Amino acid sequence: MSTDLAGLPVVVTGSTRGLGRAFAQGLAAAGARVVVNGTDADRTAAVVEEIAAGGGSAVGCAGSVAEPGTGDRLVDTCVQAFGSVGMVVTNAGVTRDRSLARMSDAEFDEVLAVNLRGTWDCSRAAVRAMRGTGGAVLHVTSGSGLFGTAGQTNYAAAKAGVVGLTRAMDLELHRRGIRVNALAPVARTDMTAVFEAGDVGHALVFPPPETVAPVVVFLASARAAHLHGQVLSFDGSQLSVWTHPAPAATWEQPDWTDDAFAAALTADVQQPRHPDRWGAGIGPS
């Protein structure tokens, strides 16, 4: 059964290229009315035209989500154009990869500003508009935020923050009819090009963004109304639901000594660094 989003008003940040563009196009093809966003006004307009040429409905709102007020502008644009906001997909992201010792303050701050603060700002604006009507928020996180990637301490910190933000928002908002989830998509984009060669070459071939977009369309639909507070990953063929943090092992005793710690914290209790095929595939090319 194909998904019919029947005029659902959706904001997709960072939707002029890569995954965001595929998300916006997929949502529009399913009947959603989409606010396209990117930092380049001409590219934003081009994607709006692409959607219109395919019979969809879209408007553009250019601007960086790192700039204060962009979230409000995106939501206001959606309300003015389509009457309300039914969903926001916080896809906008940047990377500034460098080893920890060589990373500059600016490289750390820029990545946090776009990936984490921008996600928070756009979510806050959407939630304010959804009070009383309900809606959905889908945060885009990354495997880097779930299991870490060398050379991406800034990006990993930001995307791990997005996971925490998702869970906290769900606790606040589910009772108000606003469902909040996170998705760690895997696709071939400008941001994953670093894994195609060099010291961090990947053992697997990244799929095209269009193969990942269907899960976003599904999560926008009424058939996903029961899902909230979840972290999913999808690479076009493998779909996973990630656990909420839970202890892998627990010990309790009244008095702890060095010997007691040593007896408990043996090598076999360590958890794997990369629990899925995408994390495990990173290594020398």
N, C-alpha and C positions, 0 to 999 in steps of 0.2 A: 504494500500500500504506500503510495507516495504521500509525502507530508504536505498539507495545505495550511500555510500560515495566515491566509485570509486577511491581509492588510495590517498585520502586526507591525507597530512602529518600533524600529530597532536602530540603535546607535552602534556602529562598529568603529572603534578607534584604530588608527594605523592601518587603514583599509585601502591604501593606494597601490600596494604591491604584495607579493608573497601570500602568506596565509590570510592576512586581513582582507585582501582583495578577493581571494577565493571564498572567504566567509560571506562577504557582502554580496557577491554574485550568487552564491548558493541560496542565501536567505531571500534575495529578491526573486530568484527563479521559483521559489516555493510560495511566493505571494506576499512576503514581507515588504514593508516600505522602509527604506534604509537611508540613514544619514551616513555618508561617506566622509571619512576624516583622514587627513595627512598633513604633513608640514608644508608641502608644495601645492599651491593653489591650482596650478595648471594640471598637475597630475590628479588632484582631487576631482577637478572638473571632467577630466578624461574618463575616469572610472564611472562617474555619474552618467556620462554619455554612453558608455558601454552598456550599463544596466538598462538605460532607456531604450537603446537599440535592440536589446533582447526582450523588450516588452515589459520590463520591470519599472518600479517607481523608486526614485532616489533623489536626494538633494545633497549638496556638499557643504562642509564646514571645515575650512582649513585652519590649522594651528597646531602647535605642539602641546601635548597634554602636560608637559613639564611646566608650562606657563600658568600662573594663577588665573583662574577664571575660565579656562578653556572648557572644563567640565560643564560649567553652567551654560556656556555658549552652545555647546553641543546639545544639551538637553533642551534649551530654549528653541534651538533650531528645529528639533524633532517635534516639540509641542506645537510650534507655529505652523510647521508644514503638515503634520499628520494628526494633530489633536491631542496626543498623549505620548507617553513612553512605555512600551511594553517590555523592552529588554535592552540591556547594554552589554556589549562584548568588549572588554578592555584588552584589546590585542596589541596596542602600540608598544613598541620596545626597541631598544638599541643595545648594542654590545660595544665595549671598548676593551678588548682582550689584551691582557699583559700579565706577566708574572707578578706575584704579590710584591716582591721587593722593588720592582720597577714601576709599579702602578702609581700614577699621580693622584693627588687629591681631586683634581678636576675630572679625571677618568672615573673615579669612584662615584663622585657626586652626580655626574651627568646620568650615569646608569641608574642610580637610585631614584633620581628625579623623574625620569621617564617611566621606568618599569614599576616602581613601587608607589611613589607619591602621586604620579599621574593616574595610576589605577585607583588609588584611594580617592582622589579628587573627583574623577569621573563617576565612580560608584556613589559617592556621597551626593553628587548632584542628581543622579538618577533616582536614588532612594527617596530624596526629598519630593521628587515628582510622582513617585509611585505610592506614597502614603495615601491610604484610603482606597486605592485601586488594585494594588498588588502588581507583581511583575517578576522579572527574572534578571539576575546579574550573572554573567559568565566571565570569570577572570581567566586570562591566559597565563599559565605558569610554564615551567620548563623542567625537564629532567635535571638540568643543572641545579635547580632549586630543591629537587627531591634527593639527589645523591651526590651533587657536586661535580665540577669539572675543573681540571687544572687550567690555570690561566684565566679563570672567570670568577675570581672571588667577589668582584662587584656584582656581576650578573647573578651568581648563585645566591648571594645575600638578598638581592632584590626579589628574586623569584621565590625563595623560601619565605620571605616576608609576605608575598602574595598568598601563599598557602595559609599562613597564620591569619592574614586579613580575611580570607574566605571563611575560615572556621569561626572567627569572632563575629563576623557579620551575620552568619547563619544563626548563631545563638541569639543575636539581637532581633533579627528580622523575620525569621520563619513564622512566628506567631502573627505577624502583620501581613502575611500572604506574599512575602517577597522571598523567592528561593534563590540561593546563592551557591554556585558551584565553581570549580576550577578545572581547567583542561590543560594538560601538558601535551601539545601536539608535536608530531615529528614530521618534518617535510623538508624538501629541498628549497631553500630560500637563500637570500643574500647573507643572512645571519648564520646559516649552517655551512656556508661555502668553506669556512676554515677547516672543516672536518674532511674535506675531499682530498687533501694532500698535506704533506709536511709531517711534523712530529705528532700531530693529533689526528692523523688520518683515521677514517672510520672503516671498520670491516664490512659494513653494510651500505647499500645504496639507498640514499634518501628518496622517498616517494614524492611525487608532485603534490602541491598544496590542494589541488582539486579533489584528491582522493581522501583528504582529511575533512573537508568542509561538511560532508553529510552528517557527521556527529553533532556539529553546531546547529544545523537545521533541526535535527531531532530534539536537541536540548531546548530549542526555542518553542517546541510544540507542546500541546496539551498532554500528549502521551508521556512526557517527561515531568509532569507536574508533581510527581511523588519524590523526585530527586532533589535533595538539598544538603548542603554541607559536605559534598563529595568532591574528591580529587580524582579525576579520570585521566588516562593517557590514551592516545590513539594515533596510529601511524598509517591508517588506511586499510590495514588488515588485522592488526592486533589491538584489541580494546582491553584496558585494564582499569579496575577500581583499586585505588591505593588505600592502604589501611590508615586509620587515624593512629597517632602515636600510641604505642602500647609497649610495656616492658617485655623484653625477650626472656628475661630471667629475673627473679626476685629472691632475696634472702632476708631473713629477719632473725636477729638475736640481740640480746640485751647489751652485750659488751663486744665491741669490735677491736681487734688487734691487727697488727701487720700480718700475722700469720692467717688470721681469719679472712682478711681482704685477699691475700694471695691464694687461699684455698677456693674462694668464690670466683675471683676475676682471672680465670685461666684462659689460655689462648682460644679454647674451643667455644667460649661464650661470645667472642667478637662477632659482630654482624657483618655481612658482606658489604663492601663499599658500593657496588653497582649491581643492584638486584634485578635489572632487566636487560634485555638484549642490546638496547641502545647505549646504556651506560657501560656495559661490559665490552662493547665493541670499540671503544675509544682506545687508541694505542698507537704505537709506531706503525707507519704505513709500510 
